[in-house]
Amino acid sequence: MPRWTSWWPRWSKRTNSLAPEIAATKVARRGALLVAQITDVHIGTSPITVGNAARLDAVVAAVAEARPDVVLLTGDLTEGGREDDYRRLRAALEPLAPAILLPLVGNHDARASFRQVFETPDTPPDFIQYEWRWERGRVLVLDSTEPGRHAGAFCEARAAWLAERLQADPDTPTLIAIHHPPARSGVDWMDTDADGEWSRRLAEAMGAGGRVVSIVAGHLHRPAVLPFAAAPVIVAPSVAPQVALDLSRLDGRRPDGRALIVDAPPGFALHSWTEAGLATHFASTGSQPVLARFDPSTAAMVAAMTETQGRADPA
């Protein structure tokens, strides 16, 4: 599909990383790199996943309106890892061109089928990790999956890959993208081994050096910001139905009738990446009536608010 390959980042043999294709003038005009994050799509054909394609279409339409420079797909892109489902996903993402697409795998994905549809140049044979750069920073895409395991995994080989990248370029601001959050959220049934050995291994690799701005993740099926090592973990809401917010303790052997999954609108995150770091906004689709617009009736208010920006506080 020519249109797809034209907006997949080209591989640069000179830098051994995914080469930036974003016009510097566009980023300079905006003052930031705009990164959209779409996660946990779970495209499939089973009765519980068949509605996720329509949910994805709604998210893609909303994200396209934001005109992001980069789109991160942070795992669980399909329900069962079927190649046909990855192809359906790829076609559904076409309206986001010409944004750069950076996909990664989650515990519901299958690396072999993923590689058949998404180009992953020079990634290690046993896992999918790669680097993408722009003029002010880079994204390191990590693989936290292990076949048959719901929780995260991060073996010594993957940790060595990360540590090597961070040590080789310690001064470049770095955004890490991974499927599993390496910290507990408080939603007990989704926190399986979140702070286990794999998480500690990730923290150790990050401690080897480098300027990690933030970590972005999925898996939780709800928005959250979590503390971890020296960088916050920002978790985007899912395309598939959301996990209910219940932070009370759970005994997995005693059903208590609590809500687990709710039919909330599909969501996504927008990250504005400037020299100061990452500013993140969470959004959802669905009807949102406009209560005020920037028109003559609000012009005086908006002018007054914007004119005060940058002024010193009164003594």
Secondary structure, 3 states (H helix, E strand, C coil): CHHHHHHCCCEECCCCEECCCCCHHHHHHHCCEEEEEECCCCECCCCCCCCHHHHHHHHHHHHHHHCCCEEEEECCCECCCCHHHHHHHHHHCHHHCCCEEEEECCCCCCHHHHHHHCCCCCCCCCCCCEEEEECCEEEEECCCCCCCCCCCCCCHHHHHHHHHHHHHCCCCEEEEECCCCCCCCCCHHHCCCCCCHHHHHHHHHHCCCCEEEEEEECCCCCCEEECCCCCCEEECCCCCCEECCCCCCCCCCCCCCCCCEECCCCEEEEEEEECCEEEEEEEECCCCCCCCCCCCCCHHHHHHHHHCCCCCCCC
